[in-house]
Amino acid sequence: MAGYRGEPLFQVAAVRLLVRGSGGIPRLINILSNKCLMVAFGEGARQVSARHVRRALDDTEGARRFWRQASSRFGWTLAVGCLALIAGLWPWLDQLVEVLP
């Protein structure tokens, strides 16, 4: 979504649930995010809500539900770090894409 300048695609509550439900595993965050975006698109929604994340979690084998189990400090820290890294690189993604062959 390089160059996107609109409203945030994920509500804050959706991001929190996504991080908890994925256990902070980057690959699982990616899979769940993709499913959330597809569910939201299918409903005609312009923003991903916690309800969309719950549907993606229900549909994904291997997604652990941390809101029902003991939370993992390492997983939470890793996920927040990955999201912070993505947010920090966001302004330069357009330039990066132009440089790549």
Secondary structure, DSSP 8 states (H G I E B T S, - for coil): -TT--SS-SB-HHHHHHHHHHHTT-HHHHHHHHHHHHHHHHHHT-SSB-HHHHHHHHHH-TT---TTTS---HHHHHHHHHHHHHHHHHGGGHHHHHHH--
